[in-house]
């Protein structure tokens, strides 16, 4: 998987509806023809939705900023809610690391993600070995040739405004992934939803929910260099501000079967966040000026002329300060006959690009069709899950339950 640790990165702001058009143009230029063979995506209707919910079934909150029911549940786990914002979140005691879907908690700590803390975050990487990818050769296409990642044009708000960075804290320190602003079908024009990878919000079978999860769209809008970073302002690094996840959803399969190398959860390694601004009152979509529709049709790899992956690779030779993209004709990757087939493209992006959106053009419109999940140690390709009925159920659940908040 491709994610990265963090400790302090800056952002710069500005918005425009041209962002989606830039993605369309980039993908259209590389479109090629291909045949049509149908892959079977995950077809279990309610098969894997896990969503953060108020454990007590009530809304509202106390001084801690947490829903009353959830605050009570945290206390049952021995967590001092009143000390959370003063550093209590740093307690990663295994017995207190909440893992169940309903136990997600992420109270806003204003000013926590300063530019220097963002820039020092590390990639939350998920890598696989050759052995891992030979489990089901009958449904796996030949390994793609590496495609050199290309830097996105700056400023990002004019070319890829919906793309940004997802920051979070883990027992290993501050980490970073990538994410994308997506449309909310039940709240058109006012979406607060962000698509990313499951391993960017939850540790999988061996852990629980990560903490202090935030999203920064168009991070480092003008590509401030490492040398200039010390003098960069928060506005330059976070042009649209910092957005905290107040609710998160990922698949049950990731929560139960996800591992350091992806594991059985890799084919279900996706997540949707509902976010709110650290400052400001408008929705994320209104602030950024663009959002992408999610394509849940899970098209066969052979039906798609090309797919593009966008993200912020942070492991060498990259430093996480710039947005990159790879566009390639997708192939199939099957880790097991019992798991849905994943998409795979050639790409040299490294850790930190995890969770970044994969896009395809449908009738002239750019849509999110997957997200970066796993890749090899050699950083020659990336793989992402097909988004079928289970992913759509998770998304709809989030939209209906939290989208209007």
N, C-alpha and C positions, 0 to 999 in steps of 0.2 A: 504494500500500500504506500501511497505517497503522501506523507504529512511531515511536519517539521516542528521542533521545540522553539519557544519564543521567550523574550524578556523585555522587549521594548522597541516597537517600530512605529514610525510616523505616517500620516496620511494627508492627502490634499483633496480639496473638494470642488465639485462642480457637476452639473447634470445636463443631459440632453437626450432627446429621443433618437439621435443619430446612432447611438451605441449599437442597437440591434441591427441597424442597417450595415454597420461595419462588419459584423460577424457574417451576415448574409453574403456580402461581397467577397469576403475572404474564402468562404466555403464554395461559393459558386465558381470562382476562378479555378478551382482544382477539381471540379466535378468530372467524373468519368462514367462511362456506361458499364453496366454489369448485369448478370443474369438474375434469376429468381428462384430461390429454393427456400422453403419455410423451415425456420428453427422453431422449436417449441419453447416458449417462454414460461415463466412460472404462472400457472393457471389456477392456483388455489385462491378463491375469492377473498377470504378473510385470513389467509394463511399466515401472515406475519406482521400484523401491526402492533407495535408497542408504542404507547405514547405517554408522555409525561402528563400526569393528571394530579389534581388535588386529592391527596390520599384520604382526606376526610370527607370529600364530596361537597365541600363548601367553598365559597369564594371569600373575598375579604382578607384582611391581614392585620397583623399587629405592628408594633414598632420595628420588628425585624424585617418587615417588608415581605414576609412569606404568607401564603394562605394559611388561615388558622389551622385547618385540618392537617396540612403538611408539616407545619411547625410542631404540632403535637406528635406526629409520627417520628420526626427527627429526634425529638426528646426521648422517645421510646428506644431509639437506637443509641442513646447516650451522647447525642450531639448537642452542644450548648449553642442554641440558636442565637442568643443575645451576643455571643462572641464571634459569630461567623464573619461579619464584616471587619472585625478587628484582627483577623488572622486565623480564626478558628477553622476556616476552610482548608488550611494547610495540614490539618490532621488527616492522614491517609491510613489510619488504623484499618486493617483489613476487615475487621468485624463491623466497622462503621462506614465502610465505603459502599454507599447505596447502589444497588444494581438493578432492582426491579423497575420495570417501565414506569410504574406510578410514582416512584420515589425521586424522579428528576427534581433537582433544586438548583437554582442559579440566580440568587438575588444580586441585583446590580450593586457594584462597588464603584461609585463615581471616581474617575481619575486613575483607576488601577492600571489601565492599558495606556501608558504614556508612550511616546514615540520610541524612546530607548528600550523600553520593555518589549515592545512589539518587534523591534529589529533584532533582538537577541533570542527570540523564540526559535526552537529547533524543529526539524521536520518529524512528523509522526509517520514514519515510513513502514510500509508493509512489503516485504520482498519475498519472492518464491525462488526455489531452486529448480534446476532442470528436472529433477526427479518429481517435484510437485506437479509439473505440467505434462507429464506423460501418463497420467492416470487413465485417460480416456481418449486415446489417439484416434479412435474411429470417428469422433465428432469434433476433432481439433484440426484446424487448417495449418499448413506449414508456417513456421515462425516468420513473421514479417521482417523485411530488411529495415534497419534503423532509419528513422526519419529525423533529421536534425531539427531541433526546436528553433522556432523563429521568434524573435522579440516582437511583441505587439507594438503597434505605432502609438506614439505619445502625442497628446495627452490621452490617457485611457478613457476619460469621460466622453471622448468623441468617437472612440472605436470599440470599446468593450466595457461600457459603464456597469452592466450588471455583474461583472466578474469582480471578485474581491478575495480577501483573506479571512479565514476563520481562525481565531486565536482561542486557546484554552489552556488550563493548567492541569497537569497530571502528576502522579507521584515522582516522575522523572524530571519535572520542571515545566516551564512554559513551552507550549508547543504551537505549531501553526499548520493549517491546511488551507485549501482553497474552497470557494463556494460561489454560488450564482443566485442572483435575485430572480425568482420565478413568479409567474402570475398566480393569482388566487381566483379560481373560477367563480367562487361564491361572493367575492368582493372585488369586482372588476375595477381596475385603475387605482386600487388602494391596498395593494398586497404588502404584507409584512413577512413574506415567506422566503426562506433561503434554502437552496438544495445543496447538500454536501454528502460526504461518505459517513457511514455508520461508525467507522473507526475513528472519526474525528470528534465524536461526541460520547462514545462508550467504549470501554476497553474490551468488551466481548466476554467470553466465557470465564476468563480469569480475573475479571475486575468489575467495575461499575461505571457510573456516569462521571465524566470529567467535569471540571468546575470552571467558573468564570468564562463561559463560552460567549464569544462576541464575534461580530462580523463587521468588516471594514470594506465597503465597496470602493473600487478604483483606487486601491491602496497605492500610495506613492505615485500619484497621478502623472507627474512629469519626470519620473525616473531619477530622483535624487540619488547621486552616487554615494558609495560608502564613505568616501572622503568628506563629502558635504553633509553627511547625516547629522553630525553634531549640531549644526546650525539650522536644521530643518524644523519647521513649525508643525504643530499638530494639524493645522489646516492643510499644509502641503502633503502630509502623509495620509490624512484621513479627510479627503475633500467633502465627503457626505456625512462625516461624523462616525461615531462608534455605536453599534447596535447590539444590545444584549439579548440573548435568547431567554425568553421567559417561559417557553415551552419547547420541548424537543421530542421527536419521534424517530425511532429506527425499527428495524425488523426484529421479531422474536428470534429469527435464525441467527442474526448477528449477535444479539445478546447472549444466546446460548452456545453458539458454535464458532464465533469469531476468535481468531488467534493472532499471534505475532506475524505469522506468514499468511494470514487470511483465513486459512482453515475452511471448514464447511460453511462458514458464514460469508465467504468472499462473494459468492453469487448473489447475496442479499445485502451487500455492503452499501446501503444508501440511507439517507436521513433527510428529514425536512425540519427546519427550525422556524418558530414564530418569534420574531424579534421586536424590540421596542428601542427607541433612540435614547442614548444617554442624555441628550439635550434636544429639544424640539418637539413639535406636536404632529407634524405631517407623517403619512405612511412612508415606508421605505420606497415603494414604487414611485410615489409622488416626488420624493426627495431626489432619487436617482434619475427619474425621467424615463426609465425603461425597465422592462421585466420580460422574461422569456416564458413561453408556454412549455409545459412538460408533455412529451410524447410518450404515452403509456401503451402504444400499440405493439411494442417489442418486435420491430421488424427483423426479419432474417438478415444476417450480415450480407448475404448475397443480393439483397434487394436495395442496399444503400450504396450509391456511387462513392460517397466519401463521408467521413466523420472527422470532426475537428475537436481536439482536447485543448482547453485553455486552463492556465493555472500559474502559480507562483513557485517554481522549483527553488528549493532553499539549500539542498545538499550540493557539494562541489560537483561540477565547476560553477554552479550558480550560487547566488548569495541571498535569494529571497526578496530582493528589492525590485525586481522587474517581472512583468507579466510576459509569459511566452505561450506559444501555441504550436500544435502539430496537426497536420491534416493528412489523412491517409485513407486508402480503401480498407474497410474493416474485414477482419477474418473472424473465425470462431475459435474459442478456447473453452474446452470442457475439462474441469478438474475431476469429475466423477460422473458416471452414467446416471446417478440419482440426483444430480444437481442441474439447474438450468444452465444452458450455454451462456458464456460471457462473450462480449465483443473484445477484439484485440487489434491494436494498430501499432505500427512502428513509431517510436518516439523516444527521444533522449532526455526528456524531462526527468528530474530526480525527485526525492522526497520534498514535501511541501506542496507539490502539485496535487496530492491526494484530495479527493472531494471535488476537484475542479470539474466543471460541466463539460460534457461531450455534446456537440451540436450537429444537427443535420438540417438541410434545407428541404422543406416540403411545400410545394406550390409557391415558391418564392419567399417563404417565411422560415426564419431560423427557429428551431425548437430544440430544447434540451432532451436528449435521448438516453443519456447515461452519465456516469461520473467516474473519475479515476479511482480505482481500488487497489490493484496490485501491479507489480512489475518485477523484473529480474534484477539480481545484484549488478548485472552489467549495464543496466539502464538503457536497453535497446528497444523496449516496447512497453506498452501500458495495456491493462485490461480493465474493463468496467462491466457492471451488471446490466442485464436486460431489465427494463422497467415494465413489468406486467401488471396483472390484476392486484397482487398483494401490495406493490408499491403505490398503485393508484388508490387502494383502500386506505393506506396510511396517510397519503396526501389529503384525500377527501375528509378523513376523520379530523385531521389537523385544521383544515379550512373551516369545516362546519363548527367545530367545538371552540376554536380559539381565533379564527380569522378575523372576526369583528371586534376583537379586543384592542 
